[in-house]
Amino acid sequence: MSQSSAPGEKLMRKCRKKREEEEPLGGDIEDLFSENETQKIRTGMLDWYDVNQRDLPWRKRRSESEKERRAYEVWVSEIMLQQTRVQTVMEYYKRWMNKWPTIYDLAQASLEEVNEMWAGLGYYRRARFLLEGAKMVVAGEDGFPNQASSLMKVKGIGEYTAGAIASIAFNEAVPVVDGNVIRVLARLKAISANPKDRLTARNFWKLAAQLVDPSRPGDFNQSLMELGATLCSVSKPSCSSCPVSSQCRAFSLSEENRTISVTDYPTKVIKAKPRRDFCCVCVLEILNLERNQSGGRFVLVKRPEQGLLAGLWEFPSVILDEEADSPTRRSAINLFLKEAFHVEPKKTCTIVSREELGEFVHVFTHIRRKVYVELLVVQLTGGTKDLFKGQTKDTLTWKCVGSDVLSTMGLTSAVRKVYSMVEAHKQGLSVAPVSSNRTAISRKRRIS
């Protein structure tokens, strides 16, 4: 070897070593799919998808002239499907498209309208970003972005959503990687590295990019997601029906060694234990006895237009850092009602009844919340007129609504649980335990 070539060889070895150290793939970073494997996986996946794809409302075929509409449909469906089951999304998607069939229709909507349509899906920031993104696209001069790189400049569109829109609607050969795709790829390559690790996650994108079919990128990406959602499930994969089991290293290893299971891949990440907190909810009902009304109107509080659960309506509530007895909870609520609405028992109102309706546990993102519910029925000394002084339509942060309006409003699942307890109480029914569910964390007034 000549002296002149030695430094170059050393540099190449150094670069290769650095690349391997920086970009582990559960094995060697250079251990990508072979060309033969790639072709077999593409063919197997597309043939399987053509026969077995589920009939979903957002998979409607569109003509070449309707690419932008198709892109909008993919966008809405993918945002809704984040953290949400397909069966739940289907009805929401249909209602959304009936109300806002195009991105131009959505861009004219208000945040409150969007929140009401979204209520119950959880993770409400998704809805706000979808609206803001639609307004951004419509206000732009270049029309609907048709490449992943340009789509990622739109509010609320990340790498995954951009890849889905670009490949499915505009036929761009770019990959998508979500939880289902990671599971499929981790099993195909028997990758044992932590999928949440930043470098490992980036390498899953490289594998997906290698596999995506250039002639049918959208269908191929959907086939990977479909396989992960159906056959290649978390705990009960149907390997005997899998179209790519012959290319799957995890399956091959499990056949050779019974101590190894396909479900060992990807590595299971231990989730952080959710912290606990406690919430006092006061359903404040104001009677209007001078009009001989048997029922009253309920006070709802509007959350700020920015932040989590932006613009949504809820019953007055106070967050506690620790569990408290009934007198302490009631004192915290009394203070909040006084400061927020000038409602002060025995001074500005007469208490008709005040009863504790029960409690339930609601699981938010990273939080397990115990919710105490009470119903406070009052008659205001000066009526409701004085309560709205200083509030205009643009600055309205709370309002009174009748039960007929309340029952039709778009409310979060936690608020609906509370109201169902009120309805059961009024009907003389016992309040059954309410199961918990997941939604976006909300920040309310906090009392230490």
C-alpha positions, 0 to 999 in steps of 0.5 A: 500500500502506498503512503498516499493511500494509507491516510485515506484508508484510515479516514474511511475506517474512522468514518465508518466506525463513527457512523456505526457508533452513532447509528446503532440499529439493534445490530449493525447500521449497515444491516439493511434489507437486501435488494432481494428481501426488499422486492419480496417484502414489497410484493408480499405486502402490496398483494396482501393489502390489495385483498385484505385492506379494511374498508375505511371512510378515509381510503376513498379513491380520488381522481387526479384532479382531486388530489388536494381533497384527498390530501385533506382527507388523509390529513384529517384522518391521520390527526384523528387516528393519533392516540385513538382507535380506528372504530372511535375515529370513524364516526368522528371523521364522517361528522367532520367531513359532513360539516367541513368537506374541504380545507377551505370550509374548515379554514372558515370555522372557529376554534369553538366549533372545531372543539365542539366537533372534536369533543370526546376524542381527547388530546385537543391540541390536535384539533387546534393545530388542524384548524391553524394548519388549514388557515395557513394553507388557505392563506398561502399563495402556493396551494396545498403543499404536495411534498413531505418537506413542504408539508412539514412547514404547516402548523401541526404536521410532523414527519409522520403526517407529512409522509402519509399525506405526500405518499398517499395523496401525491404519490411521493416515495417517502416513508411513514413510521408510527407505532404499527410500522415500528413493530413490523420493522422491529420484528422483520429485522429482530431489532432489540434496541429501545424504539424510543431512543432517538438514534434507533427511531431515526434508523427505523425511518431509514429502514422504512425509506428503503422498503417504500415502493416507488410505484405505489408508495401510498399503498405500501405505507398503508400496508405496513400500518395495516399489517401492524394494526391487524396481523402483527399485533402487540401481543397476539401476532398471526404469523401463520397468515402474515405475508412476509413471515418468510422474511421475518427474523423474529419469526425465524428465531422463534422457530429455531429457539422456543425461548424466543418469541416474536412478541419480544420485539420491539423492546417494551419500554417501561412507562412512567408511573402516572402521578396522582392528583385530586379535583373538586368539581362543582356543578353550579345550578342557578334557579330562576324562581321568579319565572316559575322555572322548575329547572335552572341554568348551569354555569360553565367556564371557558378555558383560555384560547391557548394551551391545553383544552383550549377554548373548551367549556367545563364546570367550575373546578379546583385541582388539589395536590393531595387528597382532602376531606369534604370540608376542605374541598368545599372551602376550596370551591367556595373560594373559587366561586367567590373570586370567579363569579362573585357567588358567595353563599348567604351573601350573594345567593341563597343555597337551595341544596348542596349535595356530594354526588360521588367520585370517579377516577379519570386517567389523563396523560401522565396523571391519574386524577380522582374527581369529586363531584358536588351539585350546588343549587342556588338562587341569586339575590340579584338575579343573573344579570349582574354576573355578566357585567364587564363581559362582552361577546369577545371576552366571555369566559363563562356562561349559563346554559339550560339542560337542553343546551348542555346535553347537546354541547360538545364536552370532554369525556370527563365533563360528560361523566360529571353531567351524567352523575347530575342527571342520574341524581335528578332522576333519583338513580344511584350513580354507578362507578364510571370507568376511566379513560385517556385524554389530554391533561388540563391545567386548572386552578391549583390549590396546594 
